[in-house]
Amino acid sequence: MEKTQNKDFENFINKYPQFFAKPYNGMCGKGIEKINASDFSSVNELKTYLFSKSLMLLEEPITQHYIMNSLHPYSVNTCRVITIVKDGKPYVVAAYLRIGNGGHVDNFNSGGMVVPIEEGIGEVIYPAINKKSELFEVHPITGVCIKGFKIPMWTDVAELAKKAALVVPQVGLVGWDIALTEKGPLIVEGNDFPGHDIYGLPPHRKDGIGVLPKFEKILYN
């Protein structure tokens, strides 16, 4: 078994000499590292390093869509799409654009920014906000306008999230992190606790009304 695992590991790093490594018990993007296999003198040295940092989940790099890349090229900027399954039917109840800001992750709790996506049209109408409550209508590094930003292939993004929601319908609420590539959207991960801290940020609310009515419309109608 160990010999097979070692071979699988070697095959992985040969195919992806640059990859992302995540802690097995991590969350919020914390502890994620971008690994260059060439920085290590041997496969065993790399493996020892990964074990020492509890970096057990290895993921291939994603080449994102050029429009998403223009927003912030140093991280994959994902759409957090929240789905609810009610009576066997999937719904997109809310969606958020997560944007990197100098680091290699886009997570709100790890230096990134977040802003709602109008789920009916796939467009951003608010400024993004970071954990320090700083607002950004324009990305401070790339100069790309965040307010008014349109998600490419948004219909495909929403449909992919709804399709994924039915794979395990017993988990009725999931936040899907979806990346955009030139070939279409792909799922990075699903979160059964989809970051409720990003729902009710004051700069993203009209007339002090949060997202509760959206949830109630699906759950109680």
N, C-alpha and C positions, 0 to 999 in steps of 0.2 A: 504493500500500500504506500509506504513512504517513498519507495523508488518511483512509483507512478506519479505521486504528488510532486516530487522534485522535477520529473520530466515535464509535467503540465506547467509548472512554474517557469521552467526554462523556455518552453514553447511560448508562453505568454510574453515574457520580456523580450524574446527574439522578435515577436510580432509587433510588440508595442514597447520600444526602448524608452519612451516617455509615457508615463501613466500616472493615475491618481490612486493614492492609498488612503483608506479611511479606517479609523479605529473601529473595532468590532462593536463597541458599546457607545459610540459617539452620537452626537446630535447637534443641530444648529450649525453645521459646517465646521465645528471646532475640531482641531487636531488633524484636519485633512492636509496631506502633503502632495505636492507634485514631484514625482520621482524621475530622475534621469539615471538609467541603468549604467551609463558610461561614467558616472561619478564614483562607481564602486569597482574595486579591483577584481572582484570575482562574484559569481552567483551566490556563493555561500556568505560572503560579506554582506551583500544586499539582503539576503534572507535573514541574517542575524539582526541587521538593522531594523527591518520591518517587525520582527518579533519583539525586539526591545522596546518599540514604540506602540505595540499592540495594534499595528496597522495590518489587519487581517483581510480587509475587503479591498480588492484591487479592481480598478475600472479602467477600461480603455479610454483614451481621449476622444472628445467629440469635436468635430469641425462644424461650427455653427453657421447658420445662414448669414450671408454677407450683411443683411440689414441688421440682424441682431449683433453681429460682430462690430459693426460701425458704432453701435451704442457704447460698448466696452469690450475691447478685444482680448483683455487679459483674463477673463473668466467666461464661462458659458452662462448666459443670462437666460434664466428659465421662467416659464409661466407656471405659477402655482394655481392649479385649477381644482376647485372644491366641488366634489360631486356628492349627491345624495341619491340613494336608491329608495324609492317609495312605491310599494305595490308592484314590485318587479320592474319598474321603469326608472332609468337613470336621468338625472337632471344636473345641469351645471348651475350651482347656486351662487357662486362668486368666483372671481379670478384675480390674480395679482401678478404683476411683472416684478421679478427680482433682478436687481442690477448690481454688478460688481463695481467697486470703486477703488481700484488700484491693486486689490488682491486677486487671488486665483479662485475665490469662491464668491457667490452672489448673495449669500445668506444675510438676512437682516441683522442677525445676532452675531455676525462675524465680520462686520465692516461694510456690508453691502447696503443697498437701498431697496425700498419697496414702494409700489404704487398700484392702486386698483386698475384693473382692466374692465372696461364696460363690456360685460360678457355678451351682450347682444350684437356688438359691432367690432369688438377686438381692438378698441382704441383707448388710449390713456388721455384723461381730461384733467388730471390733477398733477401737481408737482410731486416728485418722489421725496421720501423722507428717510433719514437714517436713524440709528439708535440714539443719537444725540439730539434728535428733534430738529435737525437742520433740513431745510427744504431746498430742492433743486428742480428748477424748471428746465435747466440745461445741464448736461453732464459736465462736472467740473474738469474732467480730464480730456474728454473727446470733443466737447462743445456741441454734441448732438442734442437736439431738443427732446426732452422727455415728455413735456406736456404737449399733446398732439401726436405722440408716437403711435404708429399703427403696427400691430403684430402681423407679420406675414403669415398667410395660410391659416388664419384664425379659425375658420370653419373646420378645417381638418384637425386643429388642436382640440377644439371642443368635442368633436366626434370621437377622437381617440380616447379622451378622458371618459366619455360616456360608455364607450365600448369596454374599457378597462374596468369600469365600475361594476360590470356584470360578470366579471370573471369569478369574483367571490362576493356575491350579492349580500351575504350575511354580514359583511362589514359595510354598513350602510352609509358611513361618512368617511371619505378619503380625500386627502389633498395630494394631487398628482403633480410632480415636478416634471415638466415637459420641455424638452429642448427642441429648437428648430434647426434643421439641417437643410441643405440644398435639395435633398430628396424627400423632405417632409418632416413632420414632427416625430419624435421618439420619446419614450418614457425613461426618465432617469431613475425615479423611484416613486413609490406611493407611501403616504404618511397617514397612519390611522389617528394621529393627533396632529392635525394640519396647521399648527401655528396660529392659534386663536388670537395671539397678541397683535397680529397685523390686521385684524378685522375692523377694529373700532378706533383707529388713529384719528384724532380730531380734525386734522387738515383735510381728510378725505371724506368728510361727512357733510351732507347738505341739511341745513336747518337742524343740526344736532341729531339727526336720525341715522342710526347705524344699520347694520345688515340684518338685524333680527326679523324685520318684515319679510325679507327675501326667504329666509328659512321657514317662517311661519306659512308663507304662501304655498310652499311645496308640502310641508308636513301636515298641514291642517285643512287643506282644500281637497 
